[in-house]
Amino acid sequence: MQNYALTWTTSDGTPRASAVAYNKASAEQRKTELKGAGATSVEVVLVRPGQLPEPKA
C-alpha cells in the first residue's frame, strides 16, 4: 500500500501539512474537503511510511 499526505495553504496564508498519512482515495477526499474550506495550493504527495511532508513556505 502506498501512503499519501497533503500540503496546503489556509485561507489566511498559513502553510500546512497533514499530520497523518492516507490511502489514495482518502487523500483525494481530504483534498476536496480542504478546498471546500477555502484552502489553496492543495497537493496530494506520496510519502514513505513514517515520513510526512513539511509545510511549503
PDB file of N, CA, C, O and CB in Angstrom:
ATOM      1  N   MET A   1       0.845  -1.186   0.000  1.00  0.00           N
ATOM      2  CA  MET A   1       0.000   0.000   0.000  1.00  0.00           C
ATOM      3  C   MET A   1       0.888   1.248   0.000  1.00  0.00           C
ATOM      4  O   MET A   1       1.890   1.316   0.713  1.00  0.00           O
ATOM      5  CB  MET A   1      -0.960  -0.001   1.228  1.00  0.00           C
ATOM      6  N   GLN A   2       0.507   2.205  -0.796  1.00  0.00           N
ATOM      7  CA  GLN A   2       1.238   3.469  -0.816  1.00  0.00           C
ATOM      8  C   GLN A   2       0.571   4.460   0.121  1.00  0.00           C
ATOM      9  O   GLN A   2      -0.645   4.428   0.315  1.00  0.00           O
ATOM     10  CB  GLN A   2       1.312   4.042  -2.249  1.00  0.00           C
ATOM     11  N   ASN A   3       1.371   5.334   0.697  1.00  0.00           N
ATOM     12  CA  ASN A   3       0.880   6.340   1.633  1.00  0.00           C
ATOM     13  C   ASN A   3       0.962   7.716   0.999  1.00  0.00           C
ATOM     14  O   ASN A   3       1.891   8.023   0.251  1.00  0.00           O
ATOM     15  CB  ASN A   3       1.679   6.304   2.949  1.00  0.00           C
ATOM     16  N   TYR A   4      -0.034   8.541   1.315  1.00  0.00           N
ATOM     17  CA  TYR A   4      -0.108   9.894   0.780  1.00  0.00           C
ATOM     18  C   TYR A   4      -0.361  10.871   1.919  1.00  0.00           C
ATOM     19  O   TYR A   4      -0.962  10.518   2.934  1.00  0.00           O
ATOM     20  CB  TYR A   4      -1.216  10.006  -0.296  1.00  0.00           C
ATOM     21  N   ALA A   5       0.096  12.079   1.743  1.00  0.00           N
ATOM     22  CA  ALA A   5      -0.150  13.165   2.689  1.00  0.00           C
ATOM     23  C   ALA A   5      -0.534  14.394   1.875  1.00  0.00           C
ATOM     24  O   ALA A   5      -0.491  14.372   0.645  1.00  0.00           O
ATOM     25  CB  ALA A   5       1.112  13.446   3.600  1.00  0.00           C
ATOM     26  N   LEU A   6      -0.903  15.445   2.557  1.00  0.00           N
ATOM     27  CA  LEU A   6      -1.319  16.662   1.871  1.00  0.00           C
ATOM     28  C   LEU A   6      -0.544  17.864   2.371  1.00  0.00           C
ATOM     29  O   LEU A   6      -0.150  17.930   3.536  1.00  0.00           O
ATOM     30  CB  LEU A   6      -2.811  16.892   2.052  1.00  0.00           C
ATOM     31  N   THR A   7      -0.333  18.807   1.480  1.00  0.00           N
ATOM     32  CA  THR A   7       0.164  20.132   1.844  1.00  0.00           C
ATOM     33  C   THR A   7      -0.838  21.134   1.298  1.00  0.00           C
ATOM     34  O   THR A   7      -1.458  20.895   0.262  1.00  0.00           O
ATOM     35  CB  THR A   7       1.622  20.398   1.283  1.00  0.00           C
ATOM     36  N   TRP A   8      -0.997  22.253   1.991  1.00  0.00           N
ATOM     37  CA  TRP A   8      -1.932  23.274   1.552  1.00  0.00           C
ATOM     38  C   TRP A   8      -1.627  24.591   2.238  1.00  0.00           C
ATOM     39  O   TRP A   8      -0.800  24.660   3.148  1.00  0.00           O
ATOM     40  CB  TRP A   8      -3.373  22.845   1.830  1.00  0.00           C
ATOM     41  N   THR A   9      -2.301  25.623   1.791  1.00  0.00           N
ATOM     42  CA  THR A   9      -2.211  26.940   2.409  1.00  0.00           C
ATOM     43  C   THR A   9      -3.600  27.310   2.892  1.00  0.00           C
ATOM     44  O   THR A   9      -4.565  27.230   2.132  1.00  0.00           O
ATOM     45  CB  THR A   9      -1.646  28.014   1.413  1.00  0.00           C
ATOM     46  N   THR A  10      -3.710  27.717   4.158  1.00  0.00           N
ATOM     47  CA  THR A  10      -5.008  28.096   4.705  1.00  0.00           C
ATOM     48  C   THR A  10      -5.484  29.410   4.086  1.00  0.00           C
ATOM     49  O   THR A  10      -4.720  30.110   3.421  1.00  0.00           O
ATOM     50  CB  THR A  10      -4.931  28.220   6.239  1.00  0.00           C
ATOM     51  N   SER A  11      -6.733  29.727   4.310  1.00  0.00           N
ATOM     52  CA  SER A  11      -7.296  30.950   3.740  1.00  0.00           C
ATOM     53  C   SER A  11      -6.612  32.212   4.268  1.00  0.00           C
ATOM     54  O   SER A  11      -6.691  33.263   3.632  1.00  0.00           O
ATOM     55  CB  SER A  11      -8.780  31.017   4.032  1.00  0.00           C
ATOM     56  N   ASP A  12      -5.938  32.124   5.429  1.00  0.00           N
ATOM     57  CA  ASP A  12      -5.207  33.292   5.957  1.00  0.00           C
ATOM     58  C   ASP A  12      -3.734  33.293   5.553  1.00  0.00           C
ATOM     59  O   ASP A  12      -2.963  34.137   6.010  1.00  0.00           O
ATOM     60  CB  ASP A  12      -5.314  33.330   7.478  1.00  0.00           C
ATOM     61  N   GLY A  13      -3.334  32.327   4.679  1.00  0.00           N
ATOM     62  CA  GLY A  13      -1.980  32.318   4.151  1.00  0.00           C
ATOM     63  C   GLY A  13      -0.967  31.464   4.896  1.00  0.00           C
ATOM     64  O   GLY A  13       0.225  31.519   4.594  1.00  0.00           O
ATOM     65  N   THR A  14      -1.421  30.676   5.866  1.00  0.00           N
ATOM     66  CA  THR A  14      -0.518  29.833   6.641  1.00  0.00           C
ATOM     67  C   THR A  14      -0.279  28.498   5.931  1.00  0.00           C
ATOM     68  O   THR A  14      -1.238  27.783   5.642  1.00  0.00           O
ATOM     69  CB  THR A  14      -1.085  29.595   8.050  1.00  0.00           C
ATOM     70  N   PRO A  15       0.983  28.147   5.642  1.00  0.00           N
ATOM     71  CA  PRO A  15       1.256  26.844   5.025  1.00  0.00           C
ATOM     72  C   PRO A  15       1.056  25.713   6.034  1.00  0.00           C
ATOM     73  O   PRO A  15       1.440  25.833   7.197  1.00  0.00           O
ATOM     74  CB  PRO A  15       2.692  26.804   4.459  1.00  0.00           C
ATOM     75  N   ARG A  16       0.460  24.626   5.582  1.00  0.00           N
ATOM     76  CA  ARG A  16       0.176  23.485   6.453  1.00  0.00           C
ATOM     77  C   ARG A  16       0.547  22.186   5.750  1.00  0.00           C
ATOM     78  O   ARG A  16       0.679  22.139   4.527  1.00  0.00           O
ATOM     79  CB  ARG A  16      -1.313  23.467   6.867  1.00  0.00           C
ATOM     80  N   ALA A  17       0.713  21.127   6.553  1.00  0.00           N
ATOM     81  CA  ALA A  17       0.927  19.779   6.044  1.00  0.00           C
ATOM     82  C   ALA A  17       0.161  18.815   6.941  1.00  0.00           C
ATOM     83  O   ALA A  17       0.012  19.055   8.139  1.00  0.00           O
ATOM     84  CB  ALA A  17       2.454  19.419   5.991  1.00  0.00           C
ATOM     85  N   SER A  18      -0.318  17.737   6.362  1.00  0.00           N
ATOM     86  CA  SER A  18      -1.075  16.774   7.155  1.00  0.00           C
ATOM     87  C   SER A  18      -0.178  16.086   8.175  1.00  0.00           C
ATOM     88  O   SER A  18       1.018  15.898   7.953  1.00  0.00           O
ATOM     89  CB  SER A  18      -1.736  15.735   6.248  1.00  0.00           C
ATOM     90  N   ALA A  19      -0.783  15.718   9.293  1.00  0.00           N
ATOM     91  CA  ALA A  19      -0.060  15.050  10.374  1.00  0.00           C
ATOM     92  C   ALA A  19      -0.286  13.543  10.330  1.00  0.00           C
ATOM     93  O   ALA A  19       0.224  12.809  11.176  1.00  0.00           O
ATOM     94  CB  ALA A  19      -0.492  15.609  11.735  1.00  0.00           C
ATOM     95  N   VAL A  20      -1.044  13.091   9.353  1.00  0.00           N
ATOM     96  CA  VAL A  20      -1.322  11.664   9.182  1.00  0.00           C
ATOM     97  C   VAL A  20      -1.143  11.299   7.719  1.00  0.00           C
ATOM     98  O   VAL A  20      -1.170  12.162   6.842  1.00  0.00           O
ATOM     99  CB  VAL A  20      -2.758  11.306   9.668  1.00  0.00           C
ATOM    100  N   ALA A  21      -0.959  10.016   7.468  1.00  0.00           N
ATOM    101  CA  ALA A  21      -0.871   9.511   6.096  1.00  0.00           C
ATOM    102  C   ALA A  21      -2.229   8.916   5.715  1.00  0.00           C
ATOM    103  O   ALA A  21      -2.968   8.422   6.566  1.00  0.00           O
ATOM    104  CB  ALA A  21       0.278   8.440   5.953  1.00  0.00           C
ATOM    105  N   TYR A  22      -2.535   8.974   4.436  1.00  0.00           N
ATOM    106  CA  TYR A  22      -3.803   8.484   3.904  1.00  0.00           C
ATOM    107  C   TYR A  22      -3.550   7.490   2.785  1.00  0.00           C
ATOM    108  O   TYR A  22      -2.459   7.452   2.216  1.00  0.00           O
ATOM    109  CB  TYR A  22      -4.670   9.649   3.399  1.00  0.00           C
ATOM    110  N   ASN A  23      -4.574   6.671   2.464  1.00  0.00           N
ATOM    111  CA  ASN A  23      -4.517   5.934   1.216  1.00  0.00           C
ATOM    112  C   ASN A  23      -4.953   6.918   0.124  1.00  0.00           C
ATOM    113  O   ASN A  23      -5.410   8.016   0.442  1.00  0.00           O
ATOM    114  CB  ASN A  23      -5.433   4.629   1.251  1.00  0.00           C
ATOM    115  N   LYS A  24      -4.824   6.553  -1.132  1.00  0.00           N
ATOM    116  CA  LYS A  24      -5.077   7.491  -2.235  1.00  0.00           C
ATOM    117  C   LYS A  24      -6.508   8.030  -2.209  1.00  0.00           C
ATOM    118  O   LYS A  24      -6.715   9.234  -2.354  1.00  0.00           O
ATOM    119  CB  LYS A  24      -4.808   6.809  -3.576  1.00  0.00           C
ATOM    120  N   ALA A  25      -7.489   7.158  -2.028  1.00  0.00           N
ATOM    121  CA  ALA A  25      -8.890   7.598  -2.040  1.00  0.00           C
ATOM    122  C   ALA A  25      -9.173   8.570  -0.899  1.00  0.00           C
ATOM    123  O   ALA A  25      -9.840   9.584  -1.102  1.00  0.00           O
ATOM    124  CB  ALA A  25      -9.833   6.388  -1.942  1.00  0.00           C
ATOM    125  N   SER A  26      -8.679   8.274   0.280  1.00  0.00           N
ATOM    126  CA  SER A  26      -8.900   9.152   1.436  1.00  0.00           C
ATOM    127  C   SER A  26      -8.188  10.486   1.254  1.00  0.00           C
ATOM    128  O   SER A  26      -8.712  11.528   1.647  1.00  0.00           O
ATOM    129  CB  SER A  26      -8.419   8.474   2.726  1.00  0.00           C
ATOM    130  N   ALA A  27      -6.999  10.460   0.660  1.00  0.00           N
ATOM    131  CA  ALA A  27      -6.260  11.703   0.419  1.00  0.00           C
ATOM    132  C   ALA A  27      -7.019  12.602  -0.555  1.00  0.00           C
ATOM    133  O   ALA A  27      -7.087  13.815  -0.359  1.00  0.00           O
ATOM    134  CB  ALA A  27      -4.851  11.398  -0.129  1.00  0.00           C
ATOM    135  N   GLU A  28      -7.585  12.013  -1.594  1.00  0.00           N
ATOM    136  CA  GLU A  28      -8.358  12.801  -2.559  1.00  0.00           C
ATOM    137  C   GLU A  28      -9.616  13.373  -1.914  1.00  0.00           C
ATOM    138  O   GLU A  28     -10.010  14.499  -2.217  1.00  0.00           O
ATOM    139  CB  GLU A  28      -8.735  11.942  -3.775  1.00  0.00           C
ATOM    140  N   GLN A  29     -10.248  12.606  -1.027  1.00  0.00           N
ATOM    141  CA  GLN A  29     -11.426  13.103  -0.319  1.00  0.00           C
ATOM    142  C   GLN A  29     -11.047  14.271   0.589  1.00  0.00           C
ATOM    143  O   GLN A  29     -11.757  15.276   0.642  1.00  0.00           O
ATOM    144  CB  GLN A  29     -12.081  11.974   0.504  1.00  0.00           C
ATOM    145  N   ARG A  30      -9.931  14.138   1.299  1.00  0.00           N
ATOM    146  CA  ARG A  30      -9.478  15.217   2.187  1.00  0.00           C
ATOM    147  C   ARG A  30      -9.119  16.458   1.384  1.00  0.00           C
ATOM    148  O   ARG A  30      -9.369  17.577   1.831  1.00  0.00           O
ATOM    149  CB  ARG A  30      -8.267  14.760   3.023  1.00  0.00           C
ATOM    150  N   LYS A  31      -8.534  16.273   0.204  1.00  0.00           N
ATOM    151  CA  LYS A  31      -8.204  17.394  -0.680  1.00  0.00           C
ATOM    152  C   LYS A  31      -9.468  18.174  -1.034  1.00  0.00           C
ATOM    153  O   LYS A  31      -9.476  19.405  -1.006  1.00  0.00           O
ATOM    154  CB  LYS A  31      -7.503  16.890  -1.965  1.00  0.00           C
ATOM    155  N   THR A  32     -10.521  17.457  -1.364  1.00  0.00           N
ATOM    156  CA  THR A  32     -11.800  18.101  -1.685  1.00  0.00           C
ATOM    157  C   THR A  32     -12.342  18.866  -0.480  1.00  0.00           C
ATOM    158  O   THR A  32     -12.849  19.978  -0.626  1.00  0.00           O
ATOM    159  CB  THR A  32     -12.828  17.055  -2.153  1.00  0.00           C
ATOM    160  N   GLU A  33     -12.236  18.271   0.709  1.00  0.00           N
ATOM    161  CA  GLU A  33     -12.706  18.940   1.932  1.00  0.00           C
ATOM    162  C   GLU A  33     -11.918  20.222   2.194  1.00  0.00           C
ATOM    163  O   GLU A  33     -12.499  21.252   2.537  1.00  0.00           O
ATOM    164  CB  GLU A  33     -12.589  17.994   3.143  1.00  0.00           C
ATOM    165  N   LEU A  34     -10.600  20.159   2.032  1.00  0.00           N
ATOM    166  CA  LEU A  34      -9.766  21.337   2.280  1.00  0.00           C
ATOM    167  C   LEU A  34     -10.087  22.459   1.297  1.00  0.00           C
ATOM    168  O   LEU A  34     -10.179  23.622   1.691  1.00  0.00           O
ATOM    169  CB  LEU A  34      -8.281  20.969   2.185  1.00  0.00           C
ATOM    170  N   LYS A  35     -10.258  22.119   0.030  1.00  0.00           N
ATOM    171  CA  LYS A  35     -10.599  23.141  -0.964  1.00  0.00           C
ATOM    172  C   LYS A  35     -11.958  23.758  -0.647  1.00  0.00           C
ATOM    173  O   LYS A  35     -12.149  24.961  -0.826  1.00  0.00           O
ATOM    174  CB  LYS A  35     -10.604  22.539  -2.386  1.00  0.00           C
ATOM    175  N   GLY A  36     -12.895  22.949  -0.181  1.00  0.00           N
ATOM    176  CA  GLY A  36     -14.213  23.453   0.196  1.00  0.00           C
ATOM    177  C   GLY A  36     -14.157  24.395   1.383  1.00  0.00           C
ATOM    178  O   GLY A  36     -15.020  25.259   1.539  1.00  0.00           O
ATOM    179  N   ALA A  37     -13.146  24.230   2.217  1.00  0.00           N
ATOM    180  CA  ALA A  37     -12.976  25.086   3.396  1.00  0.00           C
ATOM    181  C   ALA A  37     -12.161  26.335   3.083  1.00  0.00           C
ATOM    182  O   ALA A  37     -11.870  27.123   3.982  1.00  0.00           O
ATOM    183  CB  ALA A  37     -12.306  24.306   4.519  1.00  0.00           C
ATOM    184  N   GLY A  38     -11.788  26.526   1.810  1.00  0.00           N
ATOM    185  CA  GLY A  38     -11.081  27.740   1.422  1.00  0.00           C
ATOM    186  C   GLY A  38      -9.574  27.608   1.315  1.00  0.00           C
ATOM    187  O   GLY A  38      -8.887  28.607   1.100  1.00  0.00           O
ATOM    188  N   ALA A  39      -9.038  26.400   1.458  1.00  0.00           N
ATOM    189  CA  ALA A  39      -7.599  26.209   1.330  1.00  0.00           C
ATOM    190  C   ALA A  39      -7.176  26.339  -0.134  1.00  0.00           C
ATOM    191  O   ALA A  39      -7.947  26.042  -1.047  1.00  0.00           O
ATOM    192  CB  ALA A  39      -7.182  24.833   1.894  1.00  0.00           C
ATOM    193  N   THR A  40      -5.941  26.786  -0.337  1.00  0.00           N
ATOM    194  CA  THR A  40      -5.397  26.907  -1.685  1.00  0.00           C
ATOM    195  C   THR A  40      -4.126  26.071  -1.784  1.00  0.00           C
ATOM    196  O   THR A  40      -3.605  25.606  -0.770  1.00  0.00           O
ATOM    197  CB  THR A  40      -5.111  28.395  -2.042  1.00  0.00           C
ATOM    198  N   SER A  41      -3.634  25.884  -2.983  1.00  0.00           N
ATOM    199  CA  SER A  41      -2.400  25.124  -3.239  1.00  0.00           C
ATOM    200  C   SER A  41      -2.434  23.752  -2.582  1.00  0.00           C
ATOM    201  O   SER A  41      -1.429  23.291  -2.040  1.00  0.00           O
ATOM    202  CB  SER A  41      -1.184  25.902  -2.738  1.00  0.00           C
ATOM    203  N   VAL A  42      -3.586  23.104  -2.629  1.00  0.00           N
ATOM    204  CA  VAL A  42      -3.729  21.782  -2.014  1.00  0.00           C
ATOM    205  C   VAL A  42      -3.080  20.741  -2.925  1.00  0.00           C
ATOM    206  O   VAL A  42      -3.427  20.627  -4.100  1.00  0.00           O
ATOM    207  CB  VAL A  42      -5.235  21.437  -1.759  1.00  0.00           C
ATOM    208  N   GLU A  43      -2.135  19.985  -2.365  1.00  0.00           N
ATOM    209  CA  GLU A  43      -1.440  18.953  -3.131  1.00  0.00           C
ATOM    210  C   GLU A  43      -1.418  17.640  -2.365  1.00  0.00           C
ATOM    211  O   GLU A  43      -1.186  17.616  -1.156  1.00  0.00           O
ATOM    212  CB  GLU A  43      -0.011  19.397  -3.461  1.00  0.00           C
ATOM    213  N   VAL A  44      -1.660  16.551  -3.079  1.00  0.00           N
ATOM    214  CA  VAL A  44      -1.502  15.208  -2.528  1.00  0.00           C
ATOM    215  C   VAL A  44      -0.095  14.763  -2.902  1.00  0.00           C
ATOM    216  O   VAL A  44       0.281  14.790  -4.074  1.00  0.00           O
ATOM    217  CB  VAL A  44      -2.608  14.200  -3.073  1.00  0.00           C
ATOM    218  N   VAL A  45       0.686  14.350  -1.897  1.00  0.00           N
ATOM    219  CA  VAL A  45       2.067  13.938  -2.141  1.00  0.00           C
ATOM    220  C   VAL A  45       2.294  12.518  -1.630  1.00  0.00           C
ATOM    221  O   VAL A  45       1.779  12.130  -0.581  1.00  0.00           O
ATOM    222  CB  VAL A  45       3.054  14.917  -1.467  1.00  0.00           C
ATOM    223  N   LEU A  46       3.059  11.766  -2.375  1.00  0.00           N
ATOM    224  CA  LEU A  46       3.428  10.410  -1.990  1.00  0.00           C
ATOM    225  C   LEU A  46       4.470  10.484  -0.876  1.00  0.00           C
ATOM    226  O   LEU A  46       5.448  11.222  -0.988  1.00  0.00           O
ATOM    227  CB  LEU A  46       3.971   9.606  -3.213  1.00  0.00           C
ATOM    228  N   VAL A  47       4.263   9.723   0.194  1.00  0.00           N
ATOM    229  CA  VAL A  47       5.212   9.705   1.309  1.00  0.00           C
ATOM    230  C   VAL A  47       5.584   8.269   1.643  1.00  0.00           C
ATOM    231  O   VAL A  47       4.838   7.333   1.357  1.00  0.00           O
ATOM    232  CB  VAL A  47       4.619  10.415   2.551  1.00  0.00           C
ATOM    233  N   ARG A  48       6.740   8.116   2.247  1.00  0.00           N
ATOM    234  CA  ARG A  48       7.181   6.805   2.707  1.00  0.00           C
ATOM    235  C   ARG A  48       6.613   6.555   4.097  1.00  0.00           C
ATOM    236  O   ARG A  48       6.353   7.512   4.827  1.00  0.00           O
ATOM    237  CB  ARG A  48       8.734   6.705   2.715  1.00  0.00           C
ATOM    238  N   PRO A  49       6.413   5.300   4.483  1.00  0.00           N
ATOM    239  CA  PRO A  49       5.919   5.007   5.827  1.00  0.00           C
ATOM    240  C   PRO A  49       6.782   5.690   6.894  1.00  0.00           C
ATOM    241  O   PRO A  49       8.010   5.611   6.856  1.00  0.00           O
ATOM    242  CB  PRO A  49       5.888   3.489   6.062  1.00  0.00           C
ATOM    243  N   GLY A  50       6.135   6.347   7.828  1.00  0.00           N
ATOM    244  CA  GLY A  50       6.838   7.017   8.915  1.00  0.00           C
ATOM    245  C   GLY A  50       7.315   8.429   8.589  1.00  0.00           C
ATOM    246  O   GLY A  50       7.854   9.111   9.461  1.00  0.00           O
ATOM    247  N   GLN A  51       7.128   8.877   7.352  1.00  0.00           N
ATOM    248  CA  GLN A  51       7.540  10.226   6.967  1.00  0.00           C
ATOM    249  C   GLN A  51       6.323  11.041   6.546  1.00  0.00           C
ATOM    250  O   GLN A  51       5.383  10.515   5.949  1.00  0.00           O
ATOM    251  CB  GLN A  51       8.580  10.177   5.822  1.00  0.00           C
ATOM    252  N   LEU A  52       6.354  12.309   6.861  1.00  0.00           N
ATOM    253  CA  LEU A  52       5.307  13.238   6.466  1.00  0.00           C
ATOM    254  C   LEU A  52       5.953  14.478   5.870  1.00  0.00           C
ATOM    255  O   LEU A  52       7.098  14.788   6.199  1.00  0.00           O
ATOM    256  CB  LEU A  52       4.400  13.608   7.670  1.00  0.00           C
ATOM    257  N   PRO A  53       5.247  15.196   5.001  1.00  0.00           N
ATOM    258  CA  PRO A  53       5.838  16.368   4.368  1.00  0.00           C
ATOM    259  C   PRO A  53       5.924  17.564   5.315  1.00  0.00           C
ATOM    260  O   PRO A  53       5.211  17.640   6.315  1.00  0.00           O
ATOM    261  CB  PRO A  53       5.039  16.745   3.143  1.00  0.00           C
ATOM    262  N   GLU A  54       6.806  18.481   4.977  1.00  0.00           N
ATOM    263  CA  GLU A  54       6.901  19.763   5.672  1.00  0.00           C
ATOM    264  C   GLU A  54       5.982  20.747   4.970  1.00  0.00           C
ATOM    265  O   GLU A  54       5.818  20.661   3.753  1.00  0.00           O
ATOM    266  CB  GLU A  54       8.375  20.292   5.704  1.00  0.00           C
ATOM    267  N   PRO A  55       5.380  21.677   5.694  1.00  0.00           N
ATOM    268  CA  PRO A  55       4.589  22.725   5.038  1.00  0.00           C
ATOM    269  C   PRO A  55       5.454  23.509   4.062  1.00  0.00           C
ATOM    270  O   PRO A  55       6.624  23.773   4.338  1.00  0.00           O
ATOM    271  CB  PRO A  55       3.967  23.677   6.083  1.00  0.00           C
ATOM    272  N   LYS A  56       4.885  23.879   2.935  1.00  0.00           N
ATOM    273  CA  LYS A  56       5.622  24.682   1.965  1.00  0.00           C
ATOM    274  C   LYS A  56       5.575  26.147   2.366  1.00  0.00           C
ATOM    275  O   LYS A  56       4.501  26.679   2.648  1.00  0.00           O
ATOM    276  CB  LYS A  56       5.052  24.492   0.546  1.00  0.00           C
ATOM    277  N   ALA A  57       6.699  26.786   2.392  1.00  0.00           N
ATOM    278  CA  ALA A  57       6.764  28.199   2.795  1.00  0.00           C
ATOM    279  C   ALA A  57       6.350  29.104   1.681  1.00  0.00           C
ATOM    280  O   ALA A  57       6.345  30.324   1.846  1.00  0.00           O
ATOM    281  CB  ALA A  57       8.154  28.568   3.250  1.00  0.00           C
TER     282      ALA A  57
END
